[in-house]
Each structure stands twice: as structure tokens, then as C-alpha cells.
Amino acid sequence: MTTDIITNKYGEAFKKVALKDLKKGDEFKRKPDALKNFYKGHYNRKCSFYPTPTYTCVADNDVWGSGVEINARSYVYIDASGATNFSEVL
């Protein structure tokens, strides 16, 4: 598990972690300077629809809850003090 501390242009501190290391419902950003937050959802294993394993992640302002598939091997950014979990929302 990687624990690089990164400060964005707004002065907020983030840790760079692997998406697979987060729990379902954890809040993260795809880039340190991003304005949109995402919540980790369910796992999609490799199949004919998904050539690589992914996680379905829902944006915080997505009213329909459709989500986006993010590669399971990607790195994301969480708050330096730790990820906030919203598992009751998902």
C-alpha cells in the first residue's frame, strides 16, 4: 500500500492509495486537484463486458447514481487523515 502525501493547489493534503485497498463506500478523488468526489462501489470482475477488473464508483453529485467504472489497479487520492466511509449511502 502506497502512502505518498500530496498537497494540491488549494492547500489540501491527500494520500495516494490504490483503489483496491479502499473499503466499499470510501470517499476519494481521482486527481488531487479534482473538484468531484467519488464513492467506491461494487467490484466488476474481468469478463466480456469488462476486459480488466473494475470498480463501479459513484460521484457525489450524481443524482441518478449510475456511476463510472474505474480500473481496479488505478491509484486515487484520499484525505491525509484517512478515507471517510459512506457505506450506508451505497
C-alpha positions, 0 to 999 in steps of 0.5 A, spaced: 500 500 500 502 506 497 502 512 502 505 518 498 502 525 501 500 530 496 498 537 497 494 540 491 493 547 489 488 549 494 492 547 500 489 540 501 493 534 503 491 527 500 494 520 500 495 516 494 492 509 495 490 504 490 483 503 489 483 496 491 485 497 498 479 502 499 473 499 503 466 499 499 463 506 500 470 510 501 470 517 499 476 519 494 478 523 488 481 521 482 486 527 481 488 531 487 486 537 484 479 534 482 473 538 484 468 531 484 468 526 489 467 519 488 464 513 492 467 506 491 462 501 489 461 494 487 467 490 484 466 488 476 470 482 475 474 481 468 469 478 463 466 480 456 463 486 458 469 488 462 476 486 459 480 488 466 477 488 473 473 494 475 470 498 480 463 501 479 464 508 483 459 513 484 460 521 484 457 525 489 453 529 485 450 524 481 443 524 482 441 518 478 447 514 481 449 510 475 456 511 476 463 510 472 467 504 472 474 505 474 480 500 473 481 496 479 489 497 479 488 505 478 491 509 484 486 515 487 487 520 492 484 520 499 484 525 505 491 525 509 487 523 515 484 517 512 478 515 507 471 517 510 466 511 509 459 512 506 457 505 506 450 506 508 449 511 502 451 505 497 
